[in-house]
Amino acid sequence: MARTRSKGAVASPKASKVTKPSPKATKTKAAAKPKSKPSPKTKSSPEPVQDLSPVPEKVSDKAISELKKYIIRQKEEESNKSDKKLQLFEEDPEDAATLYLTIDSKKFFSPKPEFKPKTIKVTKSIHTPNVTTCLILRDELIKSDELLESLENDNELNITQIVPMQIIKTEYKNFEKRREFHAKYDVFLVDDAVLNIMPNALGKIFYESTKYPIPVRVTTSKNTKELSLVTLKNQVNKALSSTSYLPPTGHNVSVKIGTIDFDTKDLISNINDVVASLDINGIKSIHLKTRASPSLPLFYTDKLYNDEDVAKEEGEEEEKPESKKEQSAFERILLGLGDAETVAKVVGKKSKNSEGKKPSKGKVTKPKK
């Protein structure tokens, strides 16, 4: 028989692979939302600016308002008085309306008397437009009378009269003449080169009031022997747009900031200008007042003493040497005659004997017959 080759088993058709469902869930499309009309943009309110000044604006505003009410009440009371008494010295209405900052410091403003005022630039000038100004100049800068007239007639230069130093020395020696000169002008400016002789030349009537002379530069640094009109104008404008005070040898000082007729915002700005010029860490308190009104507080310090002051005081106590006992006359004589060891032994025995003795009662001696 013929052998036949056996065919292999018929291959079964390949089954299609079953795919596993993916664990990720298919996202279903969300239903389309109806488009809403854009709402009109609302203006965001500006954030309030934080007041970092030691004297908050609200406190200054309240104090100024109360002082204005006080002055109005005072004027009404004076006008309603039927039996007005004549006063020996009537108060100037402008002085009654002047506002001052009274500043109390923790330490002295100056260790010795000073005659050079400290000027502070303020937002609103404390002087009126029709202020009268007198300038005192050294003699060598005044070349002729025509120069004086041209300076006094210059509209841009706010100077009423220029007085040479020679006239100050000769015509204003008398106290009555000085008093008339003091009352004649509102502001006195002086050449800074002759500031050091002003206390003797003008006297107490100037330096005990608010009309002390304010120094100004009248020459350039390159040419100190010739008057510079540009420098003079700048210095005069700077002086008239500033307030000032003489640093006292004490804790208290008053600084003029304007009058009660000023706008409240201008007064607040002037208060902030003066406060900004101070070292607030060295200030104890700040008040606002007129000449005759009560003082209204604006600022009080939290610490009367700084950490540096406490550390300095403790260091001085540690370094303080022990006080030595004063030597008696007997000990001084021994030191002059003998050596130190012998003196120490004698003084030691003396102190032991004095410690061991009991205080004896005084005996009364019998009178002699």
C-alpha positions as CSV (number, residue, x, y, z in Angstrom):
1,M,0.0,0.0,0.0
2,A,1.2,3.3,-0.8
3,R,1.9,5.3,2.2
4,T,0.1,8.6,2.3
5,R,1.4,11.6,4.2
6,S,-1.0,12.6,6.9
7,K,-2.0,16.2,7.0
8,G,-1.7,18.1,10.2
9,A,-4.8,19.2,12.1
10,V,-6.7,21.9,10.5
11,A,-5.8,25.1,12.2
12,S,-8.8,26.7,13.9
13,P,-9.5,30.2,12.9
14,K,-7.8,32.8,15.2
15,A,-10.2,34.4,17.6
16,S,-10.1,38.1,17.9
17,K,-8.6,39.4,21.1
18,V,-10.9,40.8,23.6
19,T,-9.8,44.2,24.8
20,K,-10.1,45.1,28.4
21,P,-12.1,48.1,29.2
22,S,-9.9,51.0,30.1
23,P,-10.3,52.1,33.7
24,K,-10.5,55.8,32.6
25,A,-14.0,56.9,32.3
26,T,-14.8,58.8,29.2
27,K,-15.7,62.4,29.8
28,T,-19.2,63.3,28.9
29,K,-19.7,66.5,27.2
30,A,-21.3,69.0,29.5
31,A,-24.4,70.7,28.3
32,A,-23.7,74.1,26.9
33,K,-24.5,76.8,29.3
34,P,-26.3,79.8,28.1
35,K,-23.9,82.7,27.6
36,S,-24.5,85.3,30.3
37,K,-24.1,89.0,29.5
38,P,-20.9,90.4,30.9
39,S,-21.7,92.4,34.1
40,P,-20.5,96.0,34.0
41,K,-17.1,96.4,35.7
42,T,-17.4,97.9,39.1
43,K,-14.7,100.3,40.1
44,S,-12.6,98.9,42.9
45,S,-12.5,101.2,45.8
46,P,-8.9,102.4,46.6
47,E,-7.3,101.0,49.6
48,P,-7.0,103.4,52.5
49,V,-3.5,104.9,52.8
50,Q,-2.0,104.0,56.2
51,D,-1.1,107.1,58.2
52,L,2.5,106.5,59.3
53,S,3.0,109.9,60.9
54,P,3.6,110.1,64.6
55,V,0.7,112.6,64.7
56,P,-2.3,111.1,62.9
57,E,-4.2,113.5,60.6
58,K,-7.5,112.9,62.5
59,V,-5.9,114.0,65.7
60,S,-4.5,117.2,64.2
61,D,-7.8,117.9,62.5
62,K,-9.8,117.5,65.8
63,A,-7.3,119.7,67.7
64,I,-7.5,122.5,65.1
65,S,-11.3,122.4,65.0
66,E,-11.5,122.6,68.8
67,L,-9.1,125.6,69.0
68,K,-11.1,127.4,66.3
69,K,-14.3,126.9,68.4
70,Y,-12.5,128.1,71.5
71,I,-11.3,131.3,69.9
72,I,-14.8,132.1,68.5
73,R,-16.2,131.6,72.0
74,Q,-13.6,133.9,73.5
75,K,-14.3,136.6,71.0
76,E,-18.1,136.4,71.7
77,E,-17.5,136.6,75.4
78,E,-15.4,139.7,75.1
79,S,-17.9,141.4,72.8
80,N,-20.8,140.6,75.1
81,K,-19.1,142.2,78.1
82,S,-20.9,145.5,78.8
83,D,-18.4,146.8,81.4
84,K,-15.2,146.5,79.5
85,K,-12.1,147.3,81.6
86,L,-9.2,149.1,80.1
87,Q,-6.2,146.8,79.9
88,L,-2.7,148.1,80.3
89,F,-1.4,145.9,77.5
90,E,-4.0,144.9,74.9
91,E,-3.2,141.7,73.1
92,D,-2.5,141.9,69.4
93,P,-5.4,140.1,67.5
94,E,-2.8,138.5,65.2
95,D,-0.9,137.1,68.2
96,A,-4.1,135.7,69.7
97,A,-4.8,133.8,66.5
98,T,-1.3,132.4,66.1
99,L,-0.9,128.6,66.4
100,Y,2.1,127.0,68.0
101,L,3.4,123.5,68.4
102,T,4.9,123.1,71.9
103,I,7.4,120.3,71.9
104,D,8.8,118.6,75.1
105,S,12.0,116.6,74.6
106,K,13.5,113.9,76.8
107,K,16.9,115.6,76.8
108,F,18.0,119.3,76.5
109,F,17.7,120.7,72.9
110,S,21.1,122.3,73.4
111,P,23.8,121.9,76.1
112,K,24.7,125.6,75.8
113,P,22.9,128.8,74.7
114,E,22.6,129.1,70.9
115,F,21.9,132.2,68.8
116,K,21.6,130.5,65.4
117,P,18.0,129.5,64.8
118,K,17.0,126.2,63.3
119,T,14.8,126.7,60.2
120,I,12.1,124.2,59.0
121,K,10.7,124.4,55.5
122,V,6.9,124.3,55.7
123,T,4.2,123.7,53.0
124,K,2.3,126.9,53.8
125,S,4.3,130.1,54.6
126,I,3.6,131.4,58.1
127,H,4.0,135.0,56.8
128,T,1.4,137.1,55.1
129,P,2.0,138.5,51.5
130,N,2.5,142.1,52.9
131,V,5.2,141.0,55.4
132,T,7.8,143.7,56.2
133,T,11.4,142.5,56.1
134,C,14.6,144.1,57.2
135,L,18.0,142.9,56.1
136,I,21.2,143.7,58.1
137,L,24.3,143.6,55.9
138,R,28.1,144.0,56.6
139,D,29.4,147.4,55.6
140,E,32.0,146.2,53.0
141,L,29.2,144.7,50.7
142,I,27.4,148.1,50.4
143,K,29.4,149.9,47.7
144,S,27.0,152.8,47.2
145,D,23.6,154.2,48.1
146,E,22.4,153.5,44.6
147,L,22.9,149.8,45.2
148,L,20.8,150.0,48.4
149,E,18.0,151.7,46.5
150,S,18.0,149.2,43.7
151,L,17.8,146.3,46.1
152,E,15.0,147.8,48.1
153,N,13.0,148.7,44.9
154,D,13.4,145.2,43.4
155,N,9.9,143.6,43.3
156,E,11.3,140.1,43.1
157,L,13.3,140.7,46.3
158,N,10.9,140.8,49.2
159,I,13.0,143.2,51.4
160,T,11.5,146.4,52.9
161,Q,14.8,148.0,54.1
162,I,18.5,147.2,54.2
163,V,20.4,148.4,57.2
164,P,24.3,148.5,57.2
165,M,26.0,147.1,60.3
166,Q,27.6,150.5,61.1
167,I,24.1,152.0,61.7
168,I,23.2,149.1,64.0
169,K,26.3,149.8,66.1
170,T,25.9,153.6,66.3
171,E,22.2,154.5,66.1
172,Y,20.7,151.5,68.0
173,K,22.7,151.5,71.2
174,N,19.9,153.0,73.2
175,F,17.3,150.6,74.5
176,E,14.4,152.8,73.3
177,K,15.8,152.9,69.8
178,R,16.2,149.2,69.8
179,R,12.6,148.7,70.9
180,E,11.4,151.0,68.1
181,F,13.5,149.1,65.6
182,H,12.2,145.8,66.8
183,A,8.5,146.9,66.4
184,K,9.1,148.4,62.9
185,Y,9.4,145.1,61.0
186,D,7.9,141.7,61.0
187,V,11.0,139.7,60.0
188,F,14.7,140.4,60.5
189,L,17.3,138.8,58.3
190,V,21.1,139.1,58.8
191,D,24.2,138.4,56.8
192,D,25.5,135.1,58.2
193,A,29.0,136.5,58.3
194,V,28.0,138.9,61.2
195,L,25.6,136.6,63.0
196,N,28.0,136.1,66.0
197,I,27.9,139.8,66.9
198,M,24.1,140.1,66.7
199,P,23.4,139.2,70.4
200,N,25.5,142.2,71.6
201,A,24.4,144.5,68.8
202,L,20.6,143.9,69.2
203,G,20.2,142.8,72.8
204,K,17.6,140.8,74.7
205,I,14.6,142.4,73.2
206,F,15.2,140.5,70.0
207,Y,16.4,137.2,71.3
208,E,13.7,137.0,74.0
209,S,11.0,137.3,71.4
210,T,10.2,135.5,68.1
211,K,11.9,138.3,66.1
212,Y,15.4,137.0,66.5
213,P,17.5,137.6,63.3
214,I,17.6,134.7,60.8
215,P,20.9,134.2,59.0
216,V,21.1,134.2,55.2
217,R,23.9,133.9,52.7
218,V,24.4,137.0,50.6
219,T,27.5,135.9,48.7
220,T,28.7,133.0,46.7
221,S,31.3,130.6,47.9
222,K,33.7,131.6,45.1
223,N,33.5,135.3,45.8
224,T,32.7,136.2,49.4
225,K,33.4,139.9,49.1
226,E,30.8,140.8,46.6
227,L,27.0,140.7,47.0
228,S,25.2,138.1,44.8
229,L,21.7,139.1,43.9
230,V,20.7,135.5,42.8
231,T,21.9,134.0,46.1
232,L,20.2,136.7,48.1
233,K,16.9,136.2,46.4
234,N,17.0,132.4,46.9
235,Q,18.0,132.8,50.6
236,V,15.2,135.4,51.3
237,N,12.5,133.2,49.7
238,K,13.8,130.2,51.6
239,A,13.7,132.1,54.9
240,L,10.2,133.5,54.3
241,S,8.8,130.0,53.4
242,S,10.1,128.4,56.6
243,T,9.4,128.5,60.3
244,S,12.1,128.6,62.9
245,Y,13.1,128.3,66.6
246,L,16.1,128.9,68.8
247,P,17.3,125.6,70.4
248,P,17.0,126.3,74.2
249,T,19.0,124.9,77.0
250,G,15.9,123.1,78.3
251,H,13.3,120.5,77.4
252,N,10.5,122.8,75.9
253,V,10.3,124.8,72.7
254,S,7.4,126.5,70.8
255,V,7.3,126.5,67.0
256,K,4.9,128.7,65.0
257,I,2.9,126.8,62.3
258,G,0.4,129.5,61.2
259,T,-2.7,131.3,62.3
260,I,-6.3,130.1,63.0
261,D,-7.4,131.7,59.6
262,F,-5.3,129.1,57.6
263,D,-7.0,126.3,55.8
264,T,-7.1,123.2,58.0
265,K,-5.2,121.1,55.4
266,D,-2.4,123.7,55.3
267,L,-2.1,123.6,59.1
268,I,-2.0,119.8,59.1
269,S,0.7,119.9,56.5
270,N,2.8,122.4,58.5
271,I,2.4,120.2,61.6
272,N,3.7,117.2,59.7
273,D,6.6,119.2,58.3
274,V,7.7,120.3,61.8
275,V,7.2,116.8,63.3
276,A,9.2,115.2,60.4
277,S,12.2,117.5,61.2
278,L,12.4,116.1,64.8
279,D,13.9,112.9,66.1
280,I,10.7,111.5,67.4
281,N,12.5,108.9,69.6
282,G,13.8,111.8,71.6
283,I,10.5,113.6,72.0
284,K,8.3,113.2,75.1
285,S,5.1,115.1,73.9
286,I,3.7,117.5,71.3
287,H,0.8,119.9,71.9
288,L,-1.1,122.4,69.9
289,K,-2.1,125.8,71.3
290,T,-2.4,129.5,71.0
291,R,-0.9,132.0,73.4
292,A,-4.0,132.1,75.6
293,S,-5.7,128.7,74.9
294,P,-5.3,125.4,76.7
295,S,-2.7,122.9,75.2
296,L,-4.3,120.1,73.2
297,P,-2.2,116.9,73.0
298,L,-1.1,115.5,69.7
299,F,1.5,113.0,70.6
300,Y,2.8,111.2,73.7
301,T,5.8,108.9,73.8
302,D,5.6,105.2,74.8
303,K,9.1,105.2,76.4
304,L,10.6,107.9,78.6
305,Y,14.0,106.2,78.4
306,N,15.6,104.5,75.4
307,D,17.4,101.2,75.7
308,E,20.7,103.0,75.0
309,D,20.1,105.3,78.0
310,V,19.4,102.3,80.3
311,A,22.5,100.4,79.1
312,K,24.7,103.5,79.5
313,E,23.4,104.1,83.1
314,E,24.1,100.5,84.1
315,G,27.6,100.6,82.6
316,E,28.4,103.8,84.6
317,E,27.2,102.1,87.8
318,E,29.5,99.1,87.1
319,E,32.5,101.2,86.3
320,K,32.0,103.5,89.3
321,P,34.9,103.0,91.7
322,E,34.4,102.3,95.4
323,S,34.6,105.5,97.3
324,K,37.6,105.6,99.6
325,K,37.4,106.8,103.2
326,E,38.7,110.3,103.7
327,Q,42.1,110.4,105.4
328,S,42.3,112.2,108.7
329,A,44.9,114.8,109.5
330,F,46.7,112.2,111.7
331,E,47.0,109.7,108.9
332,R,48.3,112.3,106.4
333,I,51.0,113.3,108.9
334,L,52.0,109.6,109.4
335,L,52.2,109.1,105.6
336,G,54.6,112.1,105.5
337,L,56.9,110.7,108.2
338,G,56.9,107.0,107.9
339,D,56.6,104.2,105.4
340,A,53.3,102.8,104.1
341,E,53.6,99.5,106.1
342,T,54.0,101.2,109.4
343,V,51.2,103.6,108.7
344,A,48.9,100.7,107.7
345,K,49.6,98.9,111.1
346,V,49.0,102.0,113.1
347,V,45.8,102.9,111.3
348,G,44.6,99.3,111.5
349,K,45.0,99.3,115.3
350,K,43.3,102.7,115.6
351,S,40.3,101.5,113.7
352,K,40.0,98.3,115.8
353,N,40.2,100.3,119.0
354,S,37.6,102.7,117.8
355,E,35.2,99.9,116.9
356,G,35.7,98.1,120.3
357,K,35.1,101.1,122.4
358,K,31.6,101.8,123.6
359,P,30.3,105.3,123.4
360,S,30.9,106.9,126.8
361,K,28.4,109.2,128.4
362,G,29.4,112.8,128.8
363,K,30.5,113.7,132.4
364,V,29.6,117.0,134.0
365,T,32.6,118.4,135.9
366,K,32.1,120.1,139.2
367,P,32.5,123.8,139.2
368,K,35.7,125.0,141.0
369,K,35.2,126.6,144.3
